[in-house]
Amino acid sequence: MTQKEERLYEIMKGYAKKDICIAFSGGADSSLLLKLAVKCAAPGVRVHAVTFETVLHPSCDLDIAKQVAKETGAIHKIIFLDEFEDERIKKNPKNRCYLCKKSLFEKLLAYADEAGAETILEGTNEDDLHVYRPGLAAVRELGVKSPLAEAHLTKPEVRALARKEGISVANRPAAPCLATRLPYGSELDFEVLKKIDEGEQYMKSLGFEIVRIRLHGNVTRIEVPVAEFGKFMEQREAVLAKLKELGFVYVTLDMEGFRSGSMDVDAHDA
């Protein structure tokens, strides 16, 4: 076991002395936290996995979260949130992630209080601390803990430990909210985001595990890993037909390939 892993176990044992809540998406980070929380919990301690069902997250997320939570044996709570009820979020400002996180975690705090859980954990890792993540400010303001970051585990280290723990989603690609598919300042529209989600799910059915469909006005920019450009060209006609069917006008392949946070260019200058 590495020093970082030992440190993470120590941290989790400390938090799991009393009932805890974990913001649980079903991704590798929060799934590792949940598995370790259940593993490290003192006798009689209840571990609550809280998943948000929202209008801004891909449709497949909830089913995955339900399955992983069932695997751990934790108490699984699903809370619905319609981000579009907040007009500030609908306008998609550069601090949108902060506004969303604050809204989500305020609801989680209310649930934790009702459930008698003193500590709330979430899955920020070391790598997240070095990129544009305005939502982290809300996490800190509300006193939510980030054990993976505390132990300085990077994303590859999180995945490696998740595999060691036998977690089924250890290699699951990140699934950020659908608002990341539009430029900041472009008002969010539920029907547009639904079409983007449908387009991405279709491409995943063709074998593209990692894909983003970004929309700039009437120009649709597809991101897949550079190594899959050849496969994309083989499937080009099928992808084009599907996206045209969904109403997308100009469809392009981004020559830089997939890169997380590509809509955050210049965001630091906000």
N, C-alpha and C positions, 0 to 999 in steps of 0.2 A: 504494500500500500504506500502511495506517495505521501509526502508531508502535507500536501494540499488536501488529499482525501482524508487523512487523519484529522486535519483541522476542521474539515467540513463535518465529519462525524461528531467531533467534540461540540461544535456549534449546534448541530441538530439535537444532540442529547440534552443540551442546555435549554433549548426552546421547547422540547417535547416533554418537559417535566410536568407541564400543565396542558389543558386543552388548547389546541391551536387551530387556526384556519389557514388554508393555503389557496391563494388565487391560482386556480387550476385550469389551464387551457387544453391540456392533452398533448402539449408539445414536449420535447425532450427535457427542457429545463424544469418546468413545473412538475413533470412526471417523476423526475429524479428526486425532487424535493419531497413529493408525496410518498414515494417508496421509502425514502430514508426516514421521514417523519413517522410512518407506521412502524418501521423497523426499530427506531430509537425510542419510541414512546414508552414512558414509564407505565407500569400496570394501572389499568383503569383510565388512562388518558384517552380522550376522544380526539381523533384527527378529522377535521372537516375539509373536504375538497370542494371549493366553491367555483362553479363555472358560470360565466356570463353568456347568456344567449342574447345576441345583439343583432341589429340590422347591418352593422358594418363588418361583420366577420364572415368568412367563407362558410357556405352551407354545410360542408362536411365536418367542421370542427366539433360540433356538439356530439355527434355519434361517436367520434374517436374518443372524446373526453369521457363519455359514459362507459365505454369499453375499458379504458385504462383504469378509471376509478374502481370499476368492478374487480379488476385484477388485483388491486392493492387491498381491497376490503375496507377502505375508508368510507366515512359518511359523505355521500355526494349530494350537494345542494346546487340546483340550477336557478339562477336569478335572471329574469328578463329585463333588458334595458333598451329603450328606443332612443338612440343618440340624437335622432332628428327632432326630438322634443326641445332640444337646446338650440336655439337659433344661431348661437355663436359657433357651435360645432358645424352646423349646416353650411356656414360660410367658408369652412375649410381654411382657417388662418394658419399661420406657421406654428402657432402653439396649440394646434388642434389636439395633438397627442396629450398635452398637459390637461386640457379641458376634459377629454375623454377619461383619462386615468383618474382624475380627481372625482369625477362623477361615479365611475365604477367602484373605486375603493371606498368612497363614502357609503355606498350601499353595502359593501363588504364589511365595513366597520359596524354598521347597524346590525347586520346578521351576526357578526362575532359577539357583539354585546348581548344580543338576544340568546345566543347559544352558550354564553358563559366562557368564551374563549378569549384569553387575555392577549395573545400574540397572533399577528397576521404575517404570513410569509409570502414572498413572490419571487419569480425566477430570473431576475436580472443577473447576468454573469459578468465576468471581468471585461470581456470584449465590448459589452454594451456601454461600459463607462467611457469608452474612447471614441464613440460616434455620436451623431446627433440624436439624442433621446430626451426631448423636453418632458416626456411623461415621468421621468425619474424625479423631477422636482416635486411632483404631486405625491409620489411614493414616500419621499423623505419628509415632506410637510406633514403627512398623516401618520408618521411613525411606523410605517410598514417595513419589515425587515427583509433583507436580501442575502440569505446565507451563502449562495454561490459566489456572489461578489465579495462577501466578507472573507471567504476562503481563497479568493483570487483564482477561481477556476475559469479557464477560457472555454469557449464553445466546444472545441475539439476534446478538451478534457472532460467536459460534461457528458458528451456523447460516449466517450470511452468508458466512463464510470457507469453510465446508464446501461451500456452493453454488459458490463461486468455484473450488474445487478439484475440482468435478465429482463429489462424493460422493453416492451414490444415496440415502442415508438422511439427508440434510441437514435435511429437514423432518419427520423421524419424531418423533412425540410420545414423551415420556418413558414408560418402562415400568418403574416401580418394583416391587419384590417384592410378592407377593400378601399378605404379612403386614400391609401398610399398609391393607388393607381391613377390618381388625378393630381394635377399641379396644385400647389397651395394657391388659394384665392379663387379656385374654380368651385362654384357652389355644388354641394353634394346632392345627387338625385338618386333616390332609391331604385328606380327602374333602370337607370344607366348602370349602377353598380351591380344590379341583379344580372344584367346582360354580360358584364365583364366577368362575373363569377361563373356564369354558364359557359362562356367562352373558354375560361381557364380549365374548368372541369372537363370540357370536351377534349382539350389538348392533353390533359392528364390521361384521359381514356385512350389516347393514341400512344401513350408511353412516355410523355414528357413529364417527368416527376417534378422538375422545377420549371415554372413558367410564370411570367407576369405579363398581363395585358394592360399597358398604360395608355391613357387617353389624353390627347392634346387637341381640344376642339374636335375637328372631324378627322384628325389623323390618329390612327391606332398604332402604337409601337409595341411590338412583341419582343420580350426578352426571354431567351433560353440560353443555357450554357453554350459557349463557343464550340465545345466538343460535339454538340448535337446539331450544329448547323446543317450537316449533311442529311441527318434524319429529318430535319425540318423541311428541307427542300424536297425530299421524297414525299412528304405529307402536305406539301404546299397547297395543292389544289383543294384538298379536303378541308384544311384549316381556313383557307380563303372563302370557300363556299359557306362554311358554318358562320364565320364572322360577318359575311355579307348578309346572310339570313337573319342575323341578330340586329342588323341595321348599321354596322360600322362601315364607313365610307372609304377612306384611304387606309390600307393595311400595309404596315412596313415591318421589316425585321431589323432590330437594333444591332448594328455591326459590332458594338462593344460587348454584346452578349449580356447574360444576366449579371446583375450586381445589386446587392441589397441596398436599399435607400437611394436609388438613383434619382428619385424626386426631391431629395434633400440637398441637391446642388444649390449653393448660395444660401441655404437655410440659416447657416451660422451668422449671416450678415443681417438677419432680421432684427 
